């Protein structure tokens, strides 16, 4: 018993010799889920992790989802919402983004969310068929209005790229399309320079991008799901264009619906989730160079997601994978129930939130960023 007490004493003395800055530097290398558990180690650790100044440096967990609803019997017809991942309590973020300047706060669409930043498109009321982009950080209430691009496409598909662990600068990708919806080029905004640049498409064949589908910014590359059953990528300088074929199941069913496939990041690797031919499958791109997809999970989703209101495959929409890669989030049924499914245990968690039958995607997962990422912003 005395020997155990001496061991505990030595461990306590070793921890006491660590300065707060050094301990925070160690904690910032842990996954967000592990970091939350570390709050229980001691009062000191809990205080360091909860401190607003240190929170800027520490990884954050998935907080919730942005989505919208449309109802012609109310005013406004279109409303924006945020639901916490816990399903309880007041929304962590006010979806009205009331900190934005007038008139942007009244008229905007959230196009994308990337590592704590939102990309919003705001129509110019004085000039029909024109718009501005605003990039904002809801956690710090900072925002930047982007200069006008020279894109010739009306209401083009736009996505956001931001990796706070690599750089405090962000990138906006605006894709130009022809009459058939094929990408002909891209306008890229670099916050470091404050200017747009235009490049013609460098993909090896004609590519059509799903409007409203998820994008992933990873290793300096934007990743997108295409109609051509592939993941298309482009870097921030539009010098590297790449097509990564999607894996097929043994029946070779194509991906024909925006709800049938989405990409995400889990444990630092690119993941692809598909719902095809009665199967829910989770694939991981184990080898980025050889484009090798490995099947990690496979479930018969009819047996898992069946409810009285779930009568067609379109009643189930894939939303996100948690960063640890063990939980998938879905919107299920006519009343749009937000559910979490534990893949390793093959069980559903309790209903997180009833979003309502009039809710619409895209469902954008949000992880807060407390750093001063929008340099020069308001």
Beta strands, then each sheet from edge to edge (+ up, - down):
strand 1: 64-70
strand 2: 78-84
strand 3: 109-114
strand 4: 117-123
strand 5: 131-137
strand 6: 142-145
strand 7: 157-162
strand 8: 170-177
strand 9: 183-190
strand 10: 195-200
strand 11: 215-218
strand 12: 221-225
strand 13: 230-235
strand 14: 241-245
strand 15: 261-266
strand 16: 269-276
strand 17: 279-287
strand 18: 292-300
strand 19: 316-321
strand 20: 327-332
strand 21: 337-342
strand 22: 347-348
strand 23: 353-354
strand 24: 359-366
sheet 1: 2+ 1- 24+
sheet 2: 3+ 4- 5+ 6-
sheet 3: 7+ 8- 9+ 10-
sheet 4: 11+ 12- 13+ 14-
sheet 5: 15+ 16- 17+ 18-
sheet 6: 19+ 20- 21+ 22-
sheet 7: 19+ 20- 21+ 23-
end
